[in-house]
């Protein structure tokens, strides 16, 4: 059995890596340990780089068509991993999931109509909606006694007026890493279908479930869900190829599909770049052993964080994610306001994390930690944080 070295330190400086290059602009210092943006510090696996290199050896990069094995490989991956039988006509390339959200807004949501989000949640849901001139309606998630979250359907009923046309769902949830139960998704589908609300289900973390949890595709839970949803997914988070745009949309409903895919085609936004199908096909055809090994390492990293905080940082409570490599840190017991909490992490511990307030209501007093990194880096980060907290 092949082994993979996830402890290897890869120097990403000088490669225009976002997590390093914008530290000065975003955090006021370039001298920080960056554990914020959601990509991995593990090398993109060789079966992907080898496939790309083979194509690079043919040094002519003119117009191309989708390879014949591209969509069959995606369809087989979805069926094998998520028990969802997707038809070829349901699928289209899109040039990025956040871009896809903006496209859906412009295709389906009128200027005087509204978009529902459920914070704390991935902040581009709000930013993209507001940036396109649409009003955002918040239905905050409800905290449960065990520290996780649930959807507040009573409040959703109250805030969703006749102008609400779109709900953006994070499935699995970012930043808390929740794998939504089927019953929750069925209830949401019933509500949105009855109200004529379209659902975007952002499922980019669907292939990163942990400890035996199973992802449930939103559109698969009922006929109502299939009739009112557009699903976005990609291999980019799982196989660390975010720089190769490889996203796709799944739209089972004929009317929604004609409208959205027609809009994409009219603007030539449904045509993948040369390398997207190559990387996607290599990932989904050869990536299962690497994926499993990577997720096992991530689970160990999460255990390490939970144990470290329990022993040395009891005022910081990590929420053990059910999916992904992002850990939601509950720092409220430190008793710090927003600016003081950010200063603790950035100014004193010299760490760059995402602060909880950017995820909207309910994110106050939290930080989002990326644990998709060698354990030695994670240990250094927590040691820095421990020293900073000790000096409060």
C-alpha positions as CSV (number, residue, x, y, z in Angstrom):
1,X,0.0,0.0,0.0
2,X,1.4,3.4,-1.0
3,X,2.1,5.8,1.8
4,X,2.0,9.6,1.6
5,X,4.1,12.2,3.5
6,X,1.7,14.7,4.9
7,X,4.3,15.8,7.4
8,X,6.4,17.3,4.6
9,X,6.9,21.0,4.8
10,X,6.3,22.6,1.4
11,X,7.6,26.2,1.1
12,X,4.9,28.0,-0.7
13,X,6.5,31.5,-0.7
14,X,7.4,32.8,-4.1
15,X,4.5,30.8,-5.8
16,X,2.0,33.7,-5.5
17,X,0.1,31.6,-2.9
18,X,-2.8,33.7,-1.6
19,X,-2.4,32.7,2.0
20,X,1.1,34.3,2.1
21,X,0.9,37.1,-0.5
22,X,-1.9,39.0,1.1
23,X,-0.9,38.8,4.7
24,X,0.5,42.4,4.8
25,X,-2.6,43.8,3.1
26,X,-5.2,41.8,5.1
27,X,-3.5,41.4,8.5
28,X,-1.0,44.3,8.7
29,X,2.0,42.0,8.8
30,X,3.7,39.5,6.5
31,X,5.4,37.8,9.4
32,X,2.5,35.6,10.4
33,X,1.8,31.8,10.4
34,X,-1.1,31.6,7.9
35,X,-3.9,29.1,8.8
36,X,-6.8,31.0,7.3
37,X,-7.7,30.5,3.6
38,X,-9.2,27.1,2.9
39,X,-6.6,25.2,0.9
40,X,-4.3,22.5,2.1
41,X,-0.5,22.7,2.7
42,X,-0.1,19.2,1.4
43,X,1.3,18.7,-2.1
44,X,-1.2,18.1,-4.8
45,X,-1.0,14.4,-5.4
46,X,1.3,13.1,-8.1
47,X,-1.4,11.4,-10.1
48,X,-2.8,14.8,-10.9
49,X,0.5,16.6,-11.6
50,X,1.6,13.7,-13.7
51,X,-1.6,13.9,-15.8
52,X,-1.1,17.7,-16.3
53,X,2.6,17.1,-17.1
54,X,1.7,14.6,-19.8
55,X,-0.5,17.2,-21.5
56,X,2.1,19.9,-21.1
57,X,4.5,17.7,-23.0
58,X,2.4,18.3,-26.1
59,X,3.3,21.9,-26.5
60,X,0.3,23.2,-28.3
61,X,-2.5,24.7,-26.3
62,X,-5.2,25.7,-28.7
63,X,-9.0,25.4,-28.5
64,X,-10.1,22.1,-26.9
65,X,-13.3,20.2,-26.3
66,X,-14.3,18.2,-23.1
67,X,-12.5,14.8,-23.0
68,X,-14.9,11.9,-23.5
69,X,-14.2,10.4,-20.1
70,X,-14.7,13.7,-18.2
71,X,-18.3,13.6,-17.2
72,X,-18.6,9.8,-17.0
73,X,-15.8,9.9,-14.4
74,X,-17.6,12.7,-12.4
75,X,-20.9,10.7,-12.6
76,X,-19.3,7.6,-11.3
77,X,-17.6,9.4,-8.4
78,X,-20.9,11.0,-7.3
79,X,-22.7,7.6,-7.5
80,X,-19.9,5.7,-5.6
81,X,-19.4,8.3,-2.9
82,X,-22.9,9.8,-2.4
83,X,-25.3,7.3,-3.8
84,X,-26.7,9.8,-6.2
85,X,-27.5,8.9,-9.7
86,X,-26.7,12.0,-11.8
87,X,-27.5,12.2,-15.5
88,X,-25.1,13.6,-18.0
89,X,-27.6,16.4,-19.0
90,X,-27.8,17.6,-15.4
91,X,-24.1,18.6,-15.4
92,X,-22.2,21.7,-16.6
93,X,-18.8,23.2,-15.9
94,X,-18.9,26.5,-14.0
95,X,-15.8,28.8,-13.6
96,X,-15.9,28.7,-9.7
97,X,-18.5,28.2,-7.1
98,X,-18.6,31.8,-5.8
99,X,-18.7,32.9,-9.4
100,X,-21.5,30.4,-9.9
101,X,-23.5,32.0,-7.0
102,X,-23.2,35.4,-8.7
103,X,-24.4,33.9,-11.9
104,X,-27.4,32.3,-10.3
105,X,-28.3,35.6,-8.6
106,X,-28.1,37.5,-11.9
107,X,-30.0,34.8,-13.8
108,X,-32.8,34.2,-11.2
109,X,-33.1,37.0,-8.7
110,X,-34.6,40.3,-9.7
111,X,-33.1,43.5,-8.3
112,X,-35.9,44.0,-5.8
113,X,-35.8,40.4,-4.6
114,X,-33.9,38.9,-1.7
115,X,-31.4,36.2,-0.8
116,X,-31.5,34.1,2.4
117,X,-28.3,33.0,4.2
118,X,-28.0,31.1,7.5
119,X,-25.1,32.5,9.5
120,X,-22.6,32.0,10.8
121,X,-21.7,30.9,7.3
122,X,-19.1,31.2,4.5
123,X,-18.9,35.0,4.0
124,X,-19.0,35.2,0.2
125,X,-22.6,34.1,0.4
126,X,-23.4,37.5,1.8
127,X,-20.7,39.5,0.0
128,X,-21.6,38.1,-3.5
129,X,-25.3,38.8,-2.9
130,X,-24.8,42.3,-1.6
131,X,-22.2,43.0,-4.3
132,X,-24.8,42.2,-6.9
133,X,-27.2,44.6,-5.4
134,X,-29.5,42.1,-3.7
135,X,-30.8,42.4,-0.1
136,X,-29.7,39.7,2.2
137,X,-32.0,38.2,4.8
138,X,-30.4,36.3,7.7
139,X,-31.9,33.3,9.3
140,X,-29.2,32.6,12.0
141,X,-28.5,29.0,12.9
142,X,-29.4,28.0,16.4
143,X,-26.7,26.7,18.8
144,X,-27.4,23.3,20.3
145,X,-26.2,22.3,23.8
146,X,-23.3,20.2,22.4
147,X,-21.9,23.3,20.6
148,X,-23.1,22.4,17.1
149,X,-25.8,24.2,15.2
150,X,-29.3,23.4,13.8
151,X,-31.5,25.3,11.4
152,X,-34.2,27.5,12.9
153,X,-37.3,26.7,10.8
154,X,-39.6,28.8,13.0
155,X,-37.5,31.9,12.3
156,X,-37.1,31.0,8.6
157,X,-40.9,31.0,8.4
158,X,-41.0,34.5,9.9
159,X,-38.2,36.1,7.9
160,X,-38.9,34.6,4.4
161,X,-41.3,37.0,2.8
162,X,-42.7,37.0,-0.8
163,X,-39.6,38.8,-2.0
164,X,-37.2,36.0,-0.9
165,X,-36.2,34.2,-4.1
166,X,-33.0,32.4,-3.2
167,X,-31.5,30.5,-0.3
168,X,-27.8,29.6,-0.2
169,X,-27.0,26.5,1.7
170,X,-23.6,25.4,2.9
171,X,-23.7,21.6,2.8
172,X,-21.5,20.4,4.5
173,X,-21.5,23.6,6.6
174,X,-18.6,26.0,6.6
175,X,-17.3,27.1,9.1
176,X,-18.7,24.6,11.6
177,X,-18.2,21.4,9.6
178,X,-21.7,20.1,10.1
179,X,-23.0,17.3,7.9
180,X,-26.7,18.2,7.7
181,X,-29.0,15.3,8.5
182,X,-31.3,14.1,5.8
183,X,-34.4,15.0,7.8
184,X,-33.2,18.7,8.0
185,X,-32.6,18.8,4.3
186,X,-36.0,17.3,3.6
187,X,-37.7,19.9,5.7
188,X,-35.7,22.7,4.1
189,X,-36.6,21.4,0.6
190,X,-40.3,21.2,1.5
191,X,-40.2,24.8,2.8
192,X,-38.4,26.2,-0.2
193,X,-40.4,24.3,-2.7
194,X,-43.7,25.5,-1.2
195,X,-42.5,29.1,-1.2
196,X,-41.0,29.1,-4.7
197,X,-37.5,29.7,-3.3
198,X,-34.5,28.4,-5.3
199,X,-31.8,26.7,-3.3
200,X,-28.1,26.8,-4.2
201,X,-26.4,24.0,-2.4
202,X,-22.7,24.6,-2.1
203,X,-21.3,21.1,-1.6
204,X,-17.6,21.8,-2.2
205,X,-16.6,20.0,1.1
206,X,-18.8,16.9,0.3
207,X,-15.9,14.6,-0.3
208,X,-14.2,15.4,3.0
209,X,-16.5,13.8,5.6
210,X,-14.8,12.5,8.7
211,X,-15.2,9.7,11.2
212,X,-17.8,7.8,9.2
213,X,-20.2,10.7,8.6
214,X,-22.0,10.5,5.2
215,X,-22.7,13.5,3.1
216,X,-26.3,13.8,1.8
217,X,-26.6,15.8,-1.5
218,X,-29.5,18.2,-1.0
219,X,-31.1,17.5,-4.4
220,X,-31.2,13.8,-3.7
221,X,-33.4,13.9,-0.6
222,X,-36.8,14.4,-2.3
223,X,-38.5,15.3,-5.6
224,X,-39.1,18.7,-4.1
225,X,-35.4,19.2,-3.5
226,X,-34.6,18.2,-7.0
227,X,-37.2,20.6,-8.4
228,X,-35.9,23.7,-6.6
229,X,-32.1,23.4,-6.4
230,X,-28.8,23.9,-8.1
231,X,-25.9,22.1,-6.6
232,X,-22.3,23.2,-6.9
233,X,-19.3,21.0,-6.2
234,X,-15.7,20.5,-7.2
235,X,-12.6,18.4,-6.5
236,X,-10.6,21.5,-5.5
237,X,-10.8,21.3,-1.7
238,X,-10.3,17.6,-1.5
239,X,-7.4,17.3,-3.9
240,X,-5.8,20.7,-3.3
241,X,-6.3,22.1,-6.8
242,X,-8.1,25.3,-6.1
243,X,-5.8,27.1,-8.5
244,X,-7.2,24.9,-11.3
245,X,-10.8,25.9,-11.7
246,X,-12.7,22.7,-11.7
247,X,-16.2,23.4,-10.4
248,X,-19.4,22.0,-11.8
249,X,-23.2,22.4,-11.4
250,X,-25.8,19.7,-11.1
251,X,-29.4,20.8,-12.0
252,X,-32.0,18.0,-12.1
253,X,-35.0,20.2,-12.9
254,X,-35.6,20.7,-16.7
255,X,-36.9,24.3,-16.4
256,X,-34.2,25.5,-14.0
257,X,-31.6,23.7,-16.2
258,X,-32.7,25.3,-19.5
259,X,-32.7,28.7,-17.9
260,X,-29.3,28.4,-16.1
261,X,-27.4,26.3,-18.6
262,X,-28.8,28.4,-21.4
263,X,-27.5,31.5,-19.7
264,X,-24.1,29.9,-19.1
265,X,-23.8,28.8,-22.8
266,X,-24.9,32.2,-24.1
267,X,-22.0,33.7,-22.2
268,X,-19.5,30.8,-22.9
269,X,-19.2,30.2,-19.2
270,X,-19.8,26.5,-19.5
271,X,-16.6,25.7,-21.3
272,X,-13.8,24.3,-19.0
273,X,-10.3,25.5,-19.3
274,X,-7.8,23.1,-20.8
275,X,-6.6,21.7,-17.5
276,X,-9.8,21.4,-15.5
277,X,-11.1,18.1,-17.0
278,X,-7.6,16.6,-16.9
279,X,-7.2,17.4,-13.2
280,X,-10.8,16.4,-12.3
281,X,-10.6,13.1,-14.2
282,X,-7.2,12.2,-12.6
283,X,-8.5,13.1,-9.1
284,X,-11.7,11.1,-9.4
285,X,-10.2,8.1,-11.2
286,X,-7.1,7.6,-9.1
287,X,-7.6,9.7,-5.9
288,X,-9.4,7.4,-3.5
289,X,-6.4,6.0,-1.6
290,X,-4.8,9.5,-1.3
291,X,-8.2,11.0,-0.2
292,X,-8.6,8.4,2.5
293,X,-5.0,8.8,3.8
294,X,-5.3,12.6,3.8
295,X,-8.6,12.5,5.7
296,X,-7.1,10.2,8.3
297,X,-4.2,12.6,8.8
298,X,-6.7,15.5,9.1
299,X,-8.7,13.5,11.7
300,X,-5.5,13.1,13.7
301,X,-4.8,16.8,13.4
302,X,-8.3,17.6,14.7
303,X,-7.7,15.2,17.6
304,X,-4.4,17.0,18.3
305,X,-6.1,20.4,18.4
306,X,-9.0,19.2,20.7
307,X,-6.5,17.5,23.1
308,X,-4.1,20.4,23.1
309,X,-6.9,22.9,23.9
310,X,-8.3,20.6,26.6
311,X,-4.9,20.4,28.3
312,X,-3.4,23.9,27.7
313,X,-6.1,26.2,26.4
314,X,-9.3,25.3,28.3
315,X,-10.9,28.7,27.5
316,X,-10.8,27.8,23.8
317,X,-13.3,25.1,22.7
318,X,-12.8,23.5,19.3
319,X,-15.9,22.2,17.6
320,X,-15.0,18.8,16.2
321,X,-16.0,19.0,12.5
322,X,-18.0,16.3,10.8
323,X,-16.5,17.3,7.5
324,X,-13.6,19.3,6.1
325,X,-10.3,20.5,7.5
326,X,-11.6,23.7,9.2
327,X,-12.0,23.8,12.9
328,X,-14.4,26.4,14.5
329,X,-12.8,27.7,17.7
330,X,-15.2,29.0,20.4
331,X,-13.1,31.6,22.2
332,X,-15.9,33.3,24.1
333,X,-14.7,32.1,27.5
334,X,-11.6,34.3,27.1
335,X,-14.0,37.2,27.6
336,X,-12.4,39.3,24.9
337,X,-14.2,41.7,22.5
338,X,-13.7,41.4,18.8
339,X,-10.7,43.7,18.4
340,X,-9.0,42.2,21.4
341,X,-9.5,38.7,20.2
342,X,-8.1,39.5,16.8
343,X,-5.1,41.2,18.4
344,X,-4.5,38.1,20.6
345,X,-4.2,35.9,17.5
346,X,-2.6,38.3,15.1
347,X,-0.7,40.8,17.2
348,X,0.4,38.6,20.0
349,X,0.4,34.9,18.7
350,X,1.4,36.0,15.2
351,X,-1.2,33.8,13.6
352,X,-3.5,34.5,10.7
353,X,-6.9,32.9,11.1
354,X,-10.4,33.9,9.9
355,X,-12.2,35.8,12.6
356,X,-15.7,34.6,13.4
357,X,-17.4,38.0,12.9
358,X,-16.8,37.8,9.1
359,X,-19.2,34.8,9.0
360,X,-22.1,36.9,10.3
361,X,-24.3,36.8,13.4
362,X,-23.3,34.0,15.7
363,X,-19.7,34.1,14.7
364,X,-18.8,36.6,17.4
365,X,-16.0,35.3,19.7
366,X,-14.9,32.6,17.3
367,X,-12.0,31.9,15.0
368,X,-11.7,29.5,12.1
369,X,-8.5,27.4,12.1
370,X,-7.3,25.5,9.0
371,X,-5.8,22.2,10.1
372,X,-4.9,21.0,6.6
373,X,-1.2,21.4,7.4
374,X,1.7,19.3,8.7
375,X,1.3,18.6,12.4
376,X,4.6,20.4,13.3
377,X,3.1,23.6,11.9
378,X,-0.1,23.1,13.9
379,X,1.9,22.4,17.0
380,X,3.9,25.7,16.5
381,X,0.6,27.6,16.0
382,X,-0.9,26.2,19.2
383,X,2.3,26.8,21.2
384,X,2.2,30.4,20.0
385,X,-1.4,30.8,21.0
386,X,-0.8,29.2,24.4
387,X,2.0,31.7,25.2
388,X,-0.2,34.6,24.0
389,X,-3.1,33.5,26.2
390,X,-0.8,33.0,29.2
391,X,0.3,36.7,28.9
392,X,-3.3,38.1,28.9
